[in-house]
Amino acid sequence: MNAANPTASGDLAREEIPLSKRGPASTRIVVGFGFWLFLLSDIVIFATLFAAYAVLSGQTAGGPAGIELFDRSHVLIETSCLLASSFTCGLCLLASERRNRAATYLWAAVTFLLGASFIALELTEFVRLTNAGDGPTRSAFLSAFFSLVGTHGLHVTLGLGWLLVMMAQVATLGFLPMVKRRLYCFALFWHALDIVWIGVFTIVYLGAR
């Protein structure tokens, strides 16, 4: 009976082994689970920073409030760069699925340039505020602002480094399943940063008073 149906025999033997004694899950499942845990931990960090900003946004210590400090047209350009980079990141992922190296490199380069432009604009804003005496030590409000926006900017900077590493892997390893999984994880990370920034743009800049 076992010789006639080895698959059924193997399934039966596996069912008899307790879950605690079975072998590890596949790499795809382990990597996916671990990465979602990483994203969730990042969401917790940003949720904490948003909560701190909500509590401290009115604590200006007699200094200027957000409505007096923020240049919304400048921030709108920042936002446009980051949202556009999310679209080009999706195109890069689609090109990798088609195993099209030229298109993958092209859209990765556009994504990198848009992300770098976002960081440059954010640094310009930080320098302007600091030079005017409105740095993170000026008030609790500004401390919360610099912490929230700066943490997001740090994540975008790390994402740009990650993108460069991924393009190096595509160049040396090609479109192996391992490389495609990593590209997919990068895309999830990048899109998550866009979602967080929409929250920053809405709560911090549009909600400034």
GROMACS elastic network, one bead per residue, 0.5 to 0.9 nm:
[ bonds ]
;  ai    aj funct       b0    kb
    1     4     6  0.51406   500
    1     5     6  0.63052   500
    1     6     6  0.82514   500
    1     9     6  0.84399   500
    2     5     6  0.52129   500
    2     6     6  0.52754   500
    2     7     6  0.83709   500
    2     8     6  0.76690   500
    2     9     6  0.56379   500
    2    10     6  0.87408   500
    3     6     6  0.56240   500
    3     9     6  0.85256   500
    5     8     6  0.56158   500
    5     9     6  0.64812   500
    5    10     6  0.88867   500
    6    10     6  0.60775   500
    6    11     6  0.86149   500
    7    10     6  0.50890   500
    7    11     6  0.62098   500
    7    12     6  0.86038   500
    8    11     6  0.51084   500
    8    12     6  0.61489   500
    8    13     6  0.86271   500
    9    12     6  0.51382   500
    9    13     6  0.62310   500
    9    14     6  0.86662   500
   10    13     6  0.51136   500
   10    14     6  0.61797   500
   10    15     6  0.86824   500
   11    14     6  0.50774   500
   11    15     6  0.62361   500
   11    16     6  0.87962   500
   12    15     6  0.51423   500
   12    16     6  0.64942   500
   13    16     6  0.52471   500
   13    17     6  0.68210   500
   14    17     6  0.53190   500
   14    18     6  0.83627   500
   14    22     6  0.80566   500
   15    18     6  0.74179   500
   15    19     6  0.86319   500
   17    20     6  0.83101   500
   17    21     6  0.65624   500
   17    22     6  0.65035   500
   18    21     6  0.54496   500
   18    22     6  0.65512   500
   19    22     6  0.53068   500
   19    23     6  0.86107   500
   20    23     6  0.85578   500
   22    25     6  0.89218   500
   24    27     6  0.86988   500
   24    30     6  0.85656   500
   25    28     6  0.81731   500
   25    29     6  0.63122   500
   25    30     6  0.63634   500
   26    29     6  0.54332   500
   26    30     6  0.63302   500
   26    31     6  0.86369   500
   27    30     6  0.51237   500
   27    31     6  0.58995   500
   27    32     6  0.83183   500
   28    31     6  0.53597   500
   28    32     6  0.60450   500
   28    33     6  0.85501   500
   28   178     6  0.85208   500
   28   181     6  0.77595   500
   29    32     6  0.51395   500
   29    33     6  0.60250   500
   29    34     6  0.84705   500
   30    33     6  0.52271   500
   30    34     6  0.60426   500
   30    35     6  0.85036   500
   31    34     6  0.51499   500
   31    35     6  0.60234   500
   31    36     6  0.86114   500
   31   181     6  0.84653   500
   32    35     6  0.52178   500
   32    36     6  0.62563   500
   32    37     6  0.86854   500
   32   181     6  0.85386   500
   32   185     6  0.80161   500
   33    36     6  0.53057   500
   33    37     6  0.63497   500
   33    38     6  0.87810   500
   34    37     6  0.51203   500
   34    38     6  0.63297   500
   34    39     6  0.88471   500
   35    39     6  0.62941   500
   35    40     6  0.86207   500
   35   185     6  0.71239   500
   36    39     6  0.50348   500
   36    40     6  0.61220   500
   36    41     6  0.85666   500
   36   185     6  0.89747   500
   37    40     6  0.50883   500
   37    41     6  0.61707   500
   37    42     6  0.86516   500
   38    41     6  0.51572   500
   38    42     6  0.63216   500
   38    43     6  0.87427   500
   39    42     6  0.50464   500
   39    43     6  0.62545   500
   39    44     6  0.87417   500
   39   188     6  0.86428   500
   39   189     6  0.71434   500
   39   192     6  0.79314   500
   40    44     6  0.63171   500
   40    45     6  0.87546   500
   41    44     6  0.50712   500
   41    45     6  0.64143   500
   41    46     6  0.88677   500
   42    45     6  0.50300   500
   42    46     6  0.63377   500
   42    47     6  0.85281   500
   43    46     6  0.51665   500
   43    47     6  0.59652   500
   43    48     6  0.85550   500
   43   192     6  0.87253   500
   43   196     6  0.83426   500
   44    48     6  0.62156   500
   44    49     6  0.87207   500
   45    48     6  0.52287   500
   45    49     6  0.64139   500
   45    50     6  0.87536   500
   46    50     6  0.60397   500
   46    51     6  0.84714   500
   46   148     6  0.73063   500
   46   151     6  0.82865   500
   46   152     6  0.82326   500
   46   196     6  0.77087   500
   47    50     6  0.50830   500
   47    51     6  0.61445   500
   47    52     6  0.86378   500
   48    51     6  0.50937   500
   48    52     6  0.62131   500
   48    53     6  0.86420   500
   49    52     6  0.50416   500
   49    53     6  0.61419   500
   49    54     6  0.85861   500
   49   144     6  0.73389   500
   49   145     6  0.89123   500
   49   147     6  0.72753   500
   49   148     6  0.55519   500
   49   151     6  0.88951   500
   50    53     6  0.50739   500
   50    54     6  0.61362   500
   50    55     6  0.87031   500
   50   144     6  0.85021   500
   50   148     6  0.69247   500
   50   199     6  0.87694   500
   50   200     6  0.81877   500
   50   203     6  0.86347   500
   51    54     6  0.50759   500
   51    55     6  0.63407   500
   51    56     6  0.86881   500
   52    55     6  0.52263   500
   52    56     6  0.61161   500
   52    57     6  0.82625   500
   52   144     6  0.64711   500
   52   148     6  0.87804   500
   53    56     6  0.50933   500
   53    57     6  0.54057   500
   53    58     6  0.89588   500
   53   140     6  0.88662   500
   53   141     6  0.70086   500
   53   142     6  0.89805   500
   53   143     6  0.86662   500
   53   144     6  0.50549   500
   53   145     6  0.65396   500
   53   147     6  0.87770   500
   53   148     6  0.75060   500
   53   204     6  0.82944   500
   54    57     6  0.55037   500
   54    58     6  0.82261   500
   54   144     6  0.87330   500
   54   203     6  0.86159   500
   54   204     6  0.88888   500
   55    58     6  0.74202   500
   55    59     6  0.82778   500
   55   141     6  0.87576   500
   56    59     6  0.51845   500
   56    60     6  0.81574   500
   56   140     6  0.59701   500
   56   141     6  0.51109   500
   56   142     6  0.86208   500
   56   143     6  0.86763   500
   56   144     6  0.67214   500
   57    60     6  0.73553   500
   57    65     6  0.82461   500
   57    66     6  0.82279   500
   57   140     6  0.76233   500
   57   142     6  0.79496   500
   57   144     6  0.74399   500
   57   145     6  0.79980   500
   57   204     6  0.86576   500
   57   208     6  0.85451   500
   58    61     6  0.87197   500
   58    65     6  0.76021   500
   58   140     6  0.84806   500
   58   141     6  0.63934   500
   58   209     6  0.87972   500
   59    62     6  0.81371   500
   59    63     6  0.88971   500
   59    65     6  0.87185   500
   59   139     6  0.67961   500
   59   140     6  0.56556   500
   59   141     6  0.52449   500
   59   142     6  0.86671   500
   60    63     6  0.51401   500
   60    64     6  0.64990   500
   60    65     6  0.62481   500
   60   138     6  0.80149   500
   60   139     6  0.52470   500
   60   140     6  0.63820   500
   60   141     6  0.54230   500
   60   142     6  0.74814   500
   61    64     6  0.85279   500
   61   138     6  0.78054   500
   61   139     6  0.55432   500
   61   140     6  0.74374   500
   61   141     6  0.82826   500
   62    65     6  0.87383   500
   62   139     6  0.83725   500
   63   134     6  0.83256   500
   63   138     6  0.75591   500
   63   139     6  0.72599   500
   64    67     6  0.81004   500
   64    68     6  0.60295   500
   64    69     6  0.67969   500
   64   134     6  0.81451   500
   65    68     6  0.55401   500
   65    69     6  0.65160   500
   65    70     6  0.88517   500
   65   141     6  0.80248   500
   65   142     6  0.87747   500
   65   208     6  0.76392   500
   65   209     6  0.67330   500
   66    69     6  0.50281   500
   66    70     6  0.58084   500
   66   141     6  0.85424   500
   66   142     6  0.86322   500
   66   204     6  0.79527   500
   66   205     6  0.74388   500
   66   207     6  0.87130   500
   66   208     6  0.50361   500
   66   209     6  0.60121   500
   67    70     6  0.59481   500
   67    71     6  0.84915   500
   67   205     6  0.79554   500
   67   206     6  0.88002   500
   67   207     6  0.85411   500
   67   208     6  0.50457   500
   68    71     6  0.84519   500
   68   208     6  0.86763   500
   68   209     6  0.81630   500
   69   129     6  0.75929   500
   69   134     6  0.85319   500
   70    73     6  0.89164   500
   70    74     6  0.84173   500
   70    75     6  0.80227   500
   70   125     6  0.85183   500
   70   129     6  0.89907   500
   70   205     6  0.68447   500
   70   208     6  0.81503   500
   71    74     6  0.54056   500
   71    75     6  0.64325   500
   71    76     6  0.87565   500
   71   125     6  0.85354   500
   71   205     6  0.85362   500
   72    76     6  0.59561   500
   72    77     6  0.86751   500
   72   205     6  0.68071   500
   72   206     6  0.77287   500
   73    77     6  0.65166   500
   73    78     6  0.88211   500
   74    77     6  0.53664   500
   74    78     6  0.65416   500
   74    79     6  0.88491   500
   74   121     6  0.77321   500
   74   125     6  0.83295   500
   75    79     6  0.61183   500
   75    80     6  0.85634   500
   75   121     6  0.80704   500
   75   122     6  0.81018   500
   75   125     6  0.87220   500
   75   201     6  0.77818   500
   75   205     6  0.78728   500
   76    79     6  0.50110   500
   76    80     6  0.61342   500
   76    81     6  0.86783   500
   76   201     6  0.83937   500
   77    80     6  0.50578   500
   77    81     6  0.63041   500
   77    82     6  0.88008   500
   77   118     6  0.82076   500
   77   121     6  0.83067   500
   78    81     6  0.52757   500
   78    82     6  0.64530   500
   78    83     6  0.87729   500
   78   117     6  0.76114   500
   78   118     6  0.50794   500
   78   119     6  0.81740   500
   78   120     6  0.89705   500
   78   121     6  0.62665   500
   78   122     6  0.72599   500
   79    82     6  0.52278   500
   79    83     6  0.60997   500
   79    84     6  0.84238   500
   79   118     6  0.75279   500
   79   194     6  0.87031   500
   79   197     6  0.76585   500
   79   198     6  0.78921   500
   79   201     6  0.75907   500
   80    83     6  0.52455   500
   80    84     6  0.59518   500
   80    85     6  0.84531   500
   80   118     6  0.86461   500
   81    84     6  0.52381   500
   81    85     6  0.61493   500
   81    86     6  0.88418   500
   81   113     6  0.89875   500
   81   114     6  0.52541   500
   81   115     6  0.67932   500
   81   116     6  0.89904   500
   81   117     6  0.68907   500
   81   118     6  0.58705   500
   82    85     6  0.50133   500
   82    86     6  0.64723   500
   82   111     6  0.86888   500
   82   114     6  0.64297   500
   82   115     6  0.60034   500
   82   117     6  0.84895   500
   82   118     6  0.62167   500
   82   193     6  0.88439   500
   82   194     6  0.66112   500
   82   197     6  0.83881   500
   83    86     6  0.51568   500
   83    87     6  0.67497   500
   83   114     6  0.89485   500
   83   191     6  0.87509   500
   83   194     6  0.63524   500
   83   198     6  0.89318   500
   84    87     6  0.51858   500
   84    88     6  0.64163   500
   84    89     6  0.85779   500
   84   111     6  0.79573   500
   84   114     6  0.72767   500
   85    88     6  0.50651   500
   85    89     6  0.59140   500
   85    90     6  0.85721   500
   85   110     6  0.73019   500
   85   112     6  0.76334   500
   85   113     6  0.83306   500
   85   114     6  0.55442   500
   85   115     6  0.63749   500
   85   190     6  0.86652   500
   85   194     6  0.88955   500
   86    89     6  0.50151   500
   86    90     6  0.63889   500
   86    91     6  0.88491   500
   86   111     6  0.73788   500
   86   187     6  0.81544   500
   86   190     6  0.67578   500
   86   191     6  0.59056   500
   86   194     6  0.69846   500
   87    90     6  0.51880   500
   87    91     6  0.65114   500
   87    92     6  0.87993   500
   87   111     6  0.83468   500
   87   191     6  0.89378   500
   88    92     6  0.61626   500
   88    93     6  0.86616   500
   88   107     6  0.56198   500
   88   108     6  0.73454   500
   88   110     6  0.67931   500
   88   111     6  0.56299   500
   89    93     6  0.63326   500
   89    94     6  0.87265   500
   89   107     6  0.66268   500
   89   108     6  0.65410   500
   89   110     6  0.83951   500
   89   111     6  0.58086   500
   89   112     6  0.89591   500
   89   187     6  0.64566   500
   89   190     6  0.78529   500
   89   191     6  0.84286   500
   90    93     6  0.50892   500
   90    94     6  0.62659   500
   90    95     6  0.86339   500
   90   107     6  0.85953   500
   90   187     6  0.70347   500
   90   191     6  0.89041   500
   91    94     6  0.50433   500
   91    95     6  0.61286   500
   91    96     6  0.86333   500
   91   103     6  0.83858   500
   91   104     6  0.78408   500
   91   107     6  0.63712   500
   91   108     6  0.85639   500
   92    95     6  0.50965   500
   92    96     6  0.63021   500
   92    97     6  0.87587   500
   92   103     6  0.69188   500
   92   105     6  0.74930   500
   92   106     6  0.76932   500
   92   108     6  0.57601   500
   92   111     6  0.83842   500
   92   187     6  0.89546   500
   93    96     6  0.51049   500
   93    97     6  0.63498   500
   93    98     6  0.88519   500
   93   104     6  0.71973   500
   93   107     6  0.86951   500
   93   108     6  0.88048   500
   93   180     6  0.84001   500
   93   183     6  0.69125   500
   93   184     6  0.69748   500
   93   187     6  0.73014   500
   94    97     6  0.50381   500
   94    98     6  0.65098   500
   94    99     6  0.86969   500
   94   100     6  0.89296   500
   94   104     6  0.80878   500
   95    98     6  0.51128   500
   95    99     6  0.62191   500
   95   100     6  0.53558   500
   95   101     6  0.74074   500
   95   102     6  0.84799   500
   95   103     6  0.57461   500
   95   104     6  0.51509   500
   95   105     6  0.89166   500
   95   107     6  0.83397   500
   96   100     6  0.58229   500
   96   101     6  0.69592   500
   96   103     6  0.79676   500
   96   104     6  0.56978   500
   96   170     6  0.89813   500
   96   175     6  0.70539   500
   96   180     6  0.72359   500
   96   183     6  0.83772   500
   97   100     6  0.76737   500
   97   175     6  0.82814   500
   97   180     6  0.76655   500
   98   101     6  0.87479   500
   99   103     6  0.89232   500
   99   104     6  0.80853   500
   99   174     6  0.84428   500
   99   175     6  0.64152   500
  100   103     6  0.56296   500
  100   104     6  0.61155   500
  100   105     6  0.87425   500
  101   104     6  0.50198   500
  101   105     6  0.61232   500
  101   106     6  0.85030   500
  101   170     6  0.79475   500
  101   171     6  0.83300   500
  101   174     6  0.84121   500
  101   175     6  0.87568   500
  102   105     6  0.53003   500
  102   106     6  0.61292   500
  102   107     6  0.87554   500
  103   107     6  0.61154   500
  103   108     6  0.83015   500
  104   107     6  0.55170   500
  104   108     6  0.59809   500
  104   109     6  0.85112   500
  104   167     6  0.84292   500
  104   170     6  0.89440   500
  105   108     6  0.50608   500
  105   109     6  0.60115   500
  105   110     6  0.86402   500
  105   167     6  0.70654   500
  105   170     6  0.89458   500
  106   109     6  0.52039   500
  106   110     6  0.63551   500
  106   111     6  0.86698   500
  107   111     6  0.60255   500
  107   112     6  0.84753   500
  108   111     6  0.50189   500
  108   112     6  0.61051   500
  108   113     6  0.86472   500
  108   163     6  0.73612   500
  108   164     6  0.85427   500
  108   167     6  0.76756   500
  109   112     6  0.50328   500
  109   113     6  0.61799   500
  109   114     6  0.86411   500
  110   113     6  0.51329   500
  110   114     6  0.61813   500
  110   115     6  0.85299   500
  111   114     6  0.52485   500
  111   115     6  0.60919   500
  111   116     6  0.84979   500
  111   160     6  0.86845   500
  111   163     6  0.88361   500
  112   115     6  0.51015   500
  112   116     6  0.59673   500
  112   117     6  0.84710   500
  112   160     6  0.61439   500
  112   163     6  0.74322   500
  112   164     6  0.83089   500
  113   116     6  0.50407   500
  113   117     6  0.60499   500
  113   118     6  0.86002   500
  114   117     6  0.50259   500
  114   118     6  0.62685   500
  114   119     6  0.87939   500
  115   118     6  0.50639   500
  115   119     6  0.64098   500
  115   120     6  0.87189   500
  115   156     6  0.70488   500
  115   157     6  0.79779   500
  115   159     6  0.87289   500
  115   160     6  0.70219   500
  116   119     6  0.50923   500
  116   120     6  0.61573   500
  116   121     6  0.86506   500
  116   156     6  0.85049   500
  116   157     6  0.77447   500
  116   160     6  0.75381   500
  117   120     6  0.50240   500
  117   121     6  0.61587   500
  117   122     6  0.85394   500
  118   121     6  0.52454   500
  118   122     6  0.61950   500
  118   123     6  0.86680   500
  118   153     6  0.85433   500
  118   156     6  0.87067   500
  119   122     6  0.50314   500
  119   123     6  0.61051   500
  119   124     6  0.85288   500
  119   153     6  0.64427   500
  119   154     6  0.88154   500
  119   156     6  0.75193   500
  119   157     6  0.72651   500
  120   123     6  0.51606   500
  120   124     6  0.61759   500
  120   125     6  0.87618   500
  121   124     6  0.50059   500
  121   125     6  0.63880   500
  121   126     6  0.87873   500
  122   125     6  0.51308   500
  122   126     6  0.63156   500
  122   127     6  0.87044   500
  122   149     6  0.85672   500
  122   150     6  0.86033   500
  122   153     6  0.75727   500
  123   127     6  0.60885   500
  123   128     6  0.84904   500
  123   153     6  0.88406   500
  124   127     6  0.52021   500
  124   128     6  0.61401   500
  124   129     6  0.86874   500
  125   128     6  0.51103   500
  125   129     6  0.62376   500
  125   130     6  0.85808   500
  126   129     6  0.52583   500
  126   130     6  0.60782   500
  126   131     6  0.85260   500
  126   135     6  0.78277   500
  126   146     6  0.80898   500
  126   150     6  0.89486   500
  127   130     6  0.51072   500
  127   131     6  0.59470   500
  127   132     6  0.84681   500
  127   135     6  0.86458   500
  128   131     6  0.53070   500
  128   132     6  0.62803   500
  128   133     6  0.88961   500
  128   134     6  0.85537   500
  129   132     6  0.51744   500
  129   133     6  0.65350   500
  129   134     6  0.50233   500
  129   135     6  0.60320   500
  130   133     6  0.51584   500
  130   134     6  0.50748   500
  130   136     6  0.78558   500
  131   134     6  0.72423   500
  131   135     6  0.77686   500
  132   135     6  0.79131   500
  133   138     6  0.72830   500
  134   137     6  0.77391   500
  134   138     6  0.56175   500
  134   139     6  0.82289   500
  134   142     6  0.73479   500
  135   138     6  0.55568   500
  135   139     6  0.82215   500
  135   142     6  0.66907   500
  135   143     6  0.77570   500
  135   146     6  0.80456   500
  136   139     6  0.67476   500
  136   140     6  0.77477   500
  136   141     6  0.81974   500
  136   144     6  0.77525   500
  136   145     6  0.76767   500
  136   146     6  0.59700   500
  136   147     6  0.81551   500
  137   140     6  0.74583   500
  137   142     6  0.70954   500
  137   143     6  0.61749   500
  138   141     6  0.82620   500
  138   142     6  0.64647   500
  138   143     6  0.75190   500
  139   142     6  0.52926   500
  139   143     6  0.62409   500
  139   144     6  0.87202   500
  140   144     6  0.61916   500
  140   145     6  0.85296   500
  141   144     6  0.52840   500
  141   145     6  0.61911   500
  141   146     6  0.87482   500
  142   146     6  0.59951   500
  142   147     6  0.83121   500
  143   146     6  0.53715   500
  143   147     6  0.60762   500
  143   148     6  0.86431   500
  144   147     6  0.51034   500
  144   148     6  0.61248   500
  144   149     6  0.85423   500
  145   148     6  0.53582   500
  145   149     6  0.60433   500
  145   150     6  0.79378   500
  145   204     6  0.77875   500
  146   149     6  0.53779   500
  146   150     6  0.52922   500
  146   151     6  0.79569   500
  147   150     6  0.52113   500
  147   151     6  0.58609   500
  147   152     6  0.85608   500
  148   151     6  0.53653   500
  148   152     6  0.64605   500
  148   153     6  0.87712   500
  148   200     6  0.80787   500
  149   152     6  0.52002   500
  149   153     6  0.62050   500
  149   154     6  0.86903   500
  149   197     6  0.85209   500
  149   200     6  0.73593   500
  150   154     6  0.61057   500
  150   155     6  0.86394   500
  151   154     6  0.50447   500
  151   155     6  0.63519   500
  151   156     6  0.87787   500
  152   155     6  0.51132   500
  152   156     6  0.63779   500
  152   157     6  0.87409   500
  152   193     6  0.72829   500
  152   196     6  0.78525   500
  152   197     6  0.74904   500
  153   156     6  0.50483   500
  153   157     6  0.62057   500
  153   158     6  0.86634   500
  154   157     6  0.50470   500
  154   158     6  0.62321   500
  154   159     6  0.85213   500
  155   158     6  0.51106   500
  155   159     6  0.60745   500
  155   160     6  0.87103   500
  155   193     6  0.75859   500
  156   160     6  0.62904   500
  156   161     6  0.87986   500
  156   190     6  0.77128   500
  156   193     6  0.71965   500
  157   160     6  0.51525   500
  157   161     6  0.65653   500
  157   162     6  0.87438   500
  158   161     6  0.51011   500
  158   162     6  0.62028   500
  158   163     6  0.86869   500
  159   163     6  0.61580   500
  159   164     6  0.87346   500
  159   186     6  0.75739   500
  159   189     6  0.77504   500
  159   190     6  0.69038   500
  160   163     6  0.50594   500
  160   164     6  0.64441   500
  160   165     6  0.88097   500
  161   164     6  0.51978   500
  161   165     6  0.64112   500
  161   166     6  0.87501   500
  162   165     6  0.51072   500
  162   166     6  0.62245   500
  162   167     6  0.87748   500
  162   186     6  0.73997   500
  163   166     6  0.50249   500
  163   167     6  0.62897   500
  163   168     6  0.86507   500
  163   183     6  0.83351   500
  163   186     6  0.73587   500
  164   167     6  0.52222   500
  164   168     6  0.62985   500
  164   169     6  0.87256   500
  165   168     6  0.50563   500
  165   169     6  0.62840   500
  165   170     6  0.87524   500
  166   170     6  0.62261   500
  166   171     6  0.86157   500
  166   179     6  0.75466   500
  166   182     6  0.75378   500
  166   183     6  0.67309   500
  166   186     6  0.85092   500
  167   171     6  0.61682   500
  167   172     6  0.86719   500
  168   171     6  0.50679   500
  168   172     6  0.62480   500
  168   173     6  0.83277   500
  169   172     6  0.51384   500
  169   173     6  0.54195   500
  169   174     6  0.68982   500
  169   175     6  0.86466   500
  169   179     6  0.69144   500
  170   173     6  0.53880   500
  170   175     6  0.61132   500
  170   176     6  0.83390   500
  170   179     6  0.69324   500
  170   180     6  0.87749   500
  171   174     6  0.58351   500
  171   175     6  0.88749   500
  173   176     6  0.66523   500
  173   179     6  0.76009   500
  174   179     6  0.75127   500
  175   178     6  0.79499   500
  175   179     6  0.59058   500
  175   180     6  0.60874   500
  176   179     6  0.52067   500
  176   180     6  0.62967   500
  176   181     6  0.86798   500
  177   180     6  0.50804   500
  177   181     6  0.61294   500
  177   182     6  0.86582   500
  178   181     6  0.52016   500
  178   182     6  0.63905   500
  178   183     6  0.87686   500
  179   182     6  0.51051   500
  179   183     6  0.62105   500
  179   184     6  0.86234   500
  180   184     6  0.61421   500
  180   185     6  0.86373   500
  181   184     6  0.50536   500
  181   185     6  0.62724   500
  181   186     6  0.86831   500
  182   186     6  0.61760   500
  182   187     6  0.86237   500
  183   186     6  0.50148   500
  183   187     6  0.62041   500
  183   188     6  0.87101   500
  184   187     6  0.51034   500
  184   188     6  0.63443   500
  184   189     6  0.87151   500
  185   188     6  0.51449   500
  185   189     6  0.62556   500
  185   190     6  0.86752   500
  186   189     6  0.50497   500
  186   190     6  0.61354   500
  186   191     6  0.86156   500
  187   190     6  0.50746   500
  187   191     6  0.61184   500
  187   192     6  0.84869   500
  188   191     6  0.52267   500
  188   192     6  0.60951   500
  188   193     6  0.87233   500
  189   192     6  0.50976   500
  189   193     6  0.63959   500
  189   194     6  0.88985   500
  190   193     6  0.51739   500
  190   194     6  0.65537   500
  190   195     6  0.89459   500
  191   194     6  0.50429   500
  191   195     6  0.64364   500
  191   196     6  0.87968   500
  192   195     6  0.50950   500
  192   196     6  0.63172   500
  192   197     6  0.86553   500
  193   196     6  0.50588   500
  193   197     6  0.61319   500
  193   198     6  0.86994   500
  194   197     6  0.50331   500
  194   198     6  0.62970   500
  194   199     6  0.88028   500
  195   198     6  0.52137   500
  195   199     6  0.66633   500
  195   200     6  0.89068   500
  196   199     6  0.51497   500
  196   200     6  0.63828   500
  196   201     6  0.87458   500
  197   201     6  0.59416   500
  197   202     6  0.83575   500
  198   201     6  0.50761   500
  198   202     6  0.60401   500
  198   203     6  0.84387   500
  199   202     6  0.51842   500
  199   203     6  0.58597   500
  199   204     6  0.78642   500
  200   203     6  0.53694   500
  200   204     6  0.52691   500
  200   205     6  0.70437   500
  200   206     6  0.88451   500
  201   204     6  0.56738   500
  201   205     6  0.51324   500
  201   206     6  0.62837   500
  201   207     6  0.83208   500
  202   205     6  0.59720   500
  202   207     6  0.61641   500
  203   206     6  0.60505   500
  203   208     6  0.73916   500
  204   207     6  0.54936   500
  204   208     6  0.58207   500
  205   208     6  0.52699   500
  205   209     6  0.89352   500
  206   209     6  0.85575   500
